[in-house]
Amino acid sequence: MNKIKSFLLILVAAALIVFAVGCSFSVSTAKIEDALMTTSIDANGMPGEQVVSYSSNAPVLYASAKLLNAPDNTSIRIVWTYLTGDQLMDEITLDSGDISDRYIYSSYEPSSALPEGNYQVEFFVEDRDEPDASLMFIVIANEPLVSTDGAYLEDTHMTSNIDASGVPVDTISTVASTGTWYVSSILRNTQPDTILSYVWYDTNGDIIDSYSLDPQGATDVYVFGSFELAGVAPDGQYRIEIYINDAALPDAAVDFIVD
């Protein structure tokens, strides 16, 4: 009886060893942190300013992240997807080499103007089924469109809040379904009679709010618009357009997601 028990224990131990070896491919210390979209990567591989949207004529798009605790030659698969068109754009695999902690990035150079809509970049370590990091961004019409009076807007984006100085606290592409939404811009070359008009659209393209802002001649300053929700906003894609004076086309526009 003791021999049988010992034999069974040996079989169980052997099975556990085989299971551990068979699953070792998915057990990695590597992880992805601080993933972001940017318009530039420097000579050391470090990202420039974080962005959540690109103009449709952007020459190159970059997705950057920090790879940490990576064993030698860890592979990272990076997948670019045009969500609105349900289209795989590109997929690459990187080798981490022998540096455990480093910046990694992937770039995408469009061969023609990008279609407007929602996009996604996913980072997968080794053969993991779920992404270790996922980035959402949007492509919008070319901007800025400079109005006839010379004033124009830069760095228009959604933010979760505005500090006491009127500066956005962050850059986001997804907003909460309750509370207040904020859009921030930098206003340049303001003229004495410059007036900004904000128009907010819902998921059906219907106007849900509009109002004007008089910067009172202030130039090279942050300006912002806000929309306070009376209830819970349905999930989906919304849009904010900003017009300078009586411009027929928006001088800046941002598509954003409620989720």
N, C-alpha and C positions, 0 to 999 in steps of 0.2 A: 504493500500500500504506500509506504514511504517513497519507494522508487517511482511509483506512478505519479504521486504528488510532485516529486522533484522534477520529473519529466514534463509535467504540465506547466510548472512554473518556468522552466526553461523555454518552452514554446511561447508562453505569454510574453516573456522578456524579449525573445527574438522578434515576435510580432511587433512589439512596441518600438524596437530598434528600427525595423524595416519601415514602420509608419513614420517615424521621425525623419529618417533619411528621405523617404518619398515626399515628405512635405517641406523639406528644408528650403526648396526654391521660393516659397512664399514667406518665409520667416527672414526678414531683413531689418536691420537697424536703421536703414536709410529712411529719411522723411523729407517732405517738401514744406517750406515755410515762406511767408512773405511773397507769394506769387502776385504779379501785377502786370498790367499792360502799360507800355511806354512807347514813346516815339524815338528813343535813342538808346544805344548801348555804348559805353566808353571802351577805351583800349584794354581795360582790365575786366571787361565783361559786366560792369555794374550798370544798372538801369538808370535812365534819366527820370524825368518827372512822370508820375503816375497819371494815366488818362483812363477814361471810361468810354470815350467815343473817338471816332476818326472821321475825317472828311472822306467822301467817296473817291476823291482823287489822291488820297494819301499814297506816297511813293513806297513806303515800307511800314509794316506793323511788327512790333516786337512783344513777345511774352517772356517775362523774366521770373526767376524764382531762386531761392536759396536751397541747395541740396545739403543736408546735414547728416552726419553719422553714417556716411556711405562706405561700405566695403569697397575694395579695389574693383574697378571695372563694373560698377553697378550700371545697369542699363535703365534709361529713362525714355519712355515713349511719350511724344507730345502730339496731340491730335487737334487740328483746326477744323471747325465745323461752322457752316453757315446755317443757323437754325431756322431762319425764316424760310429758306429755300430747301431745307432738309437735305443739305449737300455737304459731303466730305470735301474739304478744301485741300488739306495736306496732312501728312503723317510722317514724322521722323523719329529716329531712335538715336539717343546720345549715349556715349560711354563716359563715365565719370573719371576714368583714368585712375591715378593713385592718390588723388586729393579727396579727403573725406568730406570737407566742408568747403563749398564753393558756390559761386553764382553760375547758373545755367540759363540759357535762353534759346528761343526759337524765333526766327523771323519769317515773315511772309511778304513777298513782293508781288503785288497784283500785276497781271499783264494788261489789264484794262480797268476802267472805273469800277469800283466795288458797288454792288447793289445795296440799297439802303435796307436796314433791318437789324436783327439780333444775331450775334455771333458768340462762339464759345471756344475756349482753348482748355484742354485737359492734360494734366501731367500724370502719368502712370509709372510707378517704380516697379521695375522687373515685370513680372507677369500678373500683377494684381488686377482683379476685375473692376474694382472701384477706383476712380481717380483719387490721387493723393492731394490734388488741388484742381479747382475748376474756376475759370475766369469767364465772366460775361462782359461783353462790350457791344456797342452799337455803332453802326455806320450811318451818317447823316449827310445831307446835301452839303456841298462845298461851303465853307464859311471862313472868315467873316465876309459878308457882302457889304461893302462900304457904302453908306448912304450918301446922298448928294451934298449934305452939309459938312461932310468930312468926319463926323463922329462915327466911331465903330466900336464893336465889342470883341473882347478876347476871352479865352478860357471860360466859356460858358458851360456850366455843368450843374448837376443836382448835388445837393449837400444835405446832411442830416440836421445841420443847424448853422446859425450865424453867430459869431461872438460879438462882444460889446462894441468892437471897432468896425463891425460890418464885414469881417473877413470870414469866409467859409471854413468850417472846422475840418472838413474832409471832402472827398469826392466819391460819389456813389452812383450806381446805375439802377438799383432796386430800392424802392421806398416802402414805408409801412402803409397799411391799408387804413390807418386812423392817424389822427394828429394833424400836423402841419407839414406841407411840402415846401422846400426851399430851392430856388434856382439862383446861382451866383454868376456874375460876369465882372470883367474889368472894362470900364468905360474909358475910351481913349479919345483925345482930340475933341472934347466937348465944345459945342458952340453955345452962345448965350441963350438961344431959343430951343436947344435940344430937349425933346420929350421922348421918353421911352414908353412903349405900350406893351403890356404882357397879355397874352391870350393862352388860356389853358384848354386842352382838348381831352375828352374821355376816350375810351377804347373804340367808340364808334365814329370818332372824328367830330363829335359835336362839341361846341364851345360850352364849358362849364363855368368859366369866369374870365373877366377881362377888366383891365384897369390901366391907368397911366401913372408914370413917375416923373417928376421934375427934378433933375439932379442939380438945378440951380447953378449951372455953369461949372460945377466941380468936374475936373478931368483927371485921368489916370488914377481912378479910384474904383474900389469895389462897389458894385450896386447889386441889389438882390430883389427878387420877387417872391411872394409866398402865397400859398393857397391853404386855407384852414378847412378841413373836412368837417361836414356836419354829421356824418355817419361813417359807415364802413364802405370803403371803395372796393368795387369788384376787382378781381385779379385781371391782369392784362397789360397791354402796352398803352401808355399815355404820351402826351406831347405838350411841350411848352414852346411857344414862339415869341420872340421879342422883336419889336419893330422900332425903328428910329424915325420919329416924326411921321410923315405920311408915306413911308416906303410901301411899295406894292408887294414886295417880298420880304420875308423876315430877315433881319440882320443876324440873327442867331436862332437856333432851334435845338432842342434836346428831346429825344425819345427816351422814356424811362419805363421801368417795369414795376407794377404793384404785385407783390407776392407775399 
